[in-house]
């Protein structure tokens, strides 16, 4: 696979990751002293939306894993 195509898939992964964290940032408060998510108030999230965003992220990660695996196999066969 060409380097540019691989970089495009990595950028897509970063976009999915950013989308997932944006959702969390919008719905979960942060602890002012640490900047970390503050779950003390038992924040409720839309489970369907969390699943949708995670599925996109996971799909892209699996796609990249397959690309890496195939690249390793191709190099070993040469």
N, C-alpha and C positions, 0 to 999 in steps of 0.2 A: 504494500500500500504506500502511496506517495506521502511524503512528509506533510504536505499541505492538507491532505485529506485527514490525516491523523490529528493535526493541529485543530482542524475544524471540529472534529468530534470532541476534543478536549475542551474547546471553547463552549461547545454545546453543554458539556457536563458542568462547567463553571456557571453557565447561565441557569441551568436547572437548580444547582446548589444555591445560587444567589436568590432565586425565586422562592425556594423553600425557607431560607433564613429570613427573607423579607416578610413572609407570612408570619413566621414566629415573632419577629420583631414587632409587627403590627398588633399582635394579639396577646403577647405575654410581656408584662412589665419587667423592667430591669432593676436590679438592686443598685441604688445610687452609689454605694461605696465600692462595689466590685465591678459593676457593669455587666454582670452575669444575669441570666434569666432568673426571675424571682418567682418561684412556684409556691411560696408560702400561702397564698390566697386561693389555692386549688383552682387555677385558671381552667376554664372549660374551652376546648377547641372543637371546631367542626370536624368530626372524625372523617367524614367523606372527603373534605378538602385536604386534610393532612394526608390521607391515603393517596389521593390523586397526585399531590405534589411529590410525595415520597416515591410513588410508582414511577413517575417521570425521571426522578433522580436515579433510582435503582436501575431502570431500563438503560439509561445512558451509561452507567457504570458497567453494567454487564456487556454492553456493546463494546466499550473500550477494552474490557478484559478479553473479549474474543479477538479483537484486533491484535492486542499484544501477544496473545497465545499463538495466533496464526503467524505473526512475524517471527516468533521464536522457532516455530516448526519449520517455516520456510528457510531460515538461516541454518538450521540443523541439517536440512535435506540438501543443501548446496555442497 
